[in-house]
């Protein structure tokens, strides 16, 4: 090992014990990263091989237009979801106004909506035959669209609004954590010094929330890029649609893989450049007593109420009410399908499995990094899976499963991985492990290193330190990550759809099957089931934090 | 065993089998056939249920939207897939080209399915037929007949609606146009279609019908069965009532059709039962169900066409080989890109 500055830990551990101490974290981190990042990455590189090599950097007009369209979509969603999440988090954390406590919890609910479902609901709600336009026609006495004009839901602007409405809670959750916990003291100090109103928000709030804002927006960006269902339904020619066109219509899977590789590089570069300087804002702070919120009255209270209630109303209450009325319409006509309950159970078991494994791996990886800080890039590498669009990830994993099957056969075991619950869960773990590790890492970083040193000075072994100090310290982050993964798994489509075992149906696959046949309203019950599962998890999440 | 506990126990069994890995060499006890499909369960499950009730052969299903060919390929010799049931000739062709299928010889299938709707070597067979036709506003489009070429005529400028040009329903139609007219003329036609667009291609075929009924456009392209499905749906009948279906034609006087069909997987463990299912699906009863439930045209000669669909007029299905349409899928997709079809009406 190369010489380095000595820490109290070294002095306590002694030179002779260092190799044994460092073995666990290295093996653990390498095993996890190898399994969830390197294998899929190799599969992905394999996908890019072959096909027509000339297409590497030559984009057609439509692909360029798709890039522009994706760029505009992203910019719009970032602006809207960013400001909605930031402002609502600020208002519920710093001020007191009517319904605040209730809204503080309810603001996470829109996250329960999968983007494709939100798109279908929005189009149905706002199109010519939907309740909104019907009412409008009745009011103005119009008959057809030639008598009046109305906002076109199936458009770029429509897609921006719909996506922002269901994705802003990512920003809200991470910003609220800063405003009501980590950054509480800074806000209180600024208030003591006389800052208030917009000035308090712009000068203190925004800079304070910057890392959390960036982290939340990164999740938003990746969700938008991964989406095909919503964008295609709303007529946005996104990059993802161009990629699937290359694969499906032109039989050029390598070209499609290269195109999505380009996309991943662009996004990764953007995220890296926008990466916040974490350290400065993560000085541990101690909260003194209950936060004292500024009581608002009159116009101020009205503004705060509207600004925080609107996202909940438009992003959750109205679409859910619409789904319930649709479910009622169709439930009256059809008899209850018992397969619905089986699908609900499958969704629950599946999401719990994935969330559990992600939490376990996230905890191990985070502890390994804590003990051997030089491993810290491993957390970022583990997040690769989240950047690869779902369908492409599955295609990249196929050769991995195939190799695993060959290995099992070689070992003489009568087992296969392909087409099993295990394989499907593995794919989702690959996709979401970065969220678990990321949140756990953030939480553990708030625990000063001095605690570790003191523990070691007193002769505490690594595993005891991990179990009794690190694990409790990162538990809030781990639970947050696990809950987000649970919600994402309940909603996830491309990987679940393509990898599930025979006859295995989840709420999401059943809802999508109807949507794909153009009759998503027949799956209103499944959609409500998705909302109930992920909504319940989202509510637990705010209770905890 | 009560129905509910049956569900529970099968769920636990699945979860257990899945929690570990699955046992590869499980000799199947009861007769069953494993189907991978791109057809929505709502459309195809009633057929499978009926087949199981009559034959005792259980049908296990997974539905997906894309990538099942790659999955079968990756699963290799271990693949549980016995057959792939899919829409669109290009998907059938892709499965055959990936080498994941085996040819099927069956007198029943050959007698039921006309030669134009199956591969000569038995690599794939069609199970049902759908036509891509014109939806027109009853009150605003008075033409008794229109051709595909007419859709590009300037008289429909700003009046034409269609879903994403890259969707395989459109891509196959554009490919057929290339087969009929050659690339240069097909491209001119596609440019004309784009120039006529009332709005950016989006939504599905049902949304095209909605756009016409609402007055956003006068004319559009869609598959025949959607009109049947909307007509049968109490909530959507008001929309389909405002649509008139016109059977457009190419110069040969015939209408573009596509198929749903099947291939048998190369490593099928239950080949005999897969073929049995296929033979049952082209039988008179199942072909009738394709019409009554899905509003598709039968492949079986002499099987009745569903009355509402029949009211569109007699289908004169295009007789250019479907394989040649599949062969132009890539060119069609590139052409759609080149003319900027999905960018919408304005450049």
Interface residues (C-beta under 8 A of the other chain):
Chain A: X60 X61 X62 X63 X65 X123 X127 X128 X129 X144 X145 X146 X147 X152 X154 X155 X232 X233 X234 X235 X237 X241 X244 X245 X247 X248 X249 X250 X251 X252 X253 X329 X333 X338 X339 X341 X342 X345 X346 X349 X391 X394 X395 X398 X399 X401 X402 X405 X408 X409 X414 X415 X416 X417 X418 X419 X420 X421 X422 X424 X497 X498 X499 X500 X501 X502 X503 X504 X509 X510 X512 X513 X514 X516 X517 X518 X519 X521 X522
Chain B: X3 X4 X7 X11 X14 X15 X17 X18 X19 X20 X21 X22 X23 X24 X25 X34 X40 X41 X42 X43 X60 X61 X62 X63 X64 X65 X66 X67 X68 X70 X71 X73 X74 X75 X76 X78 X79 X80 X90 X94 X97 X164 X166 X168 X171 X199 X200 X201 X202 X203 X204 X205 X206 X207 X210 X211 X213 X214 X215 X216 X226 X229 X233 X234 X235 X238 X239 X329 X330 X332 X333 X334 X336 X337 X338 X340 X342 X343
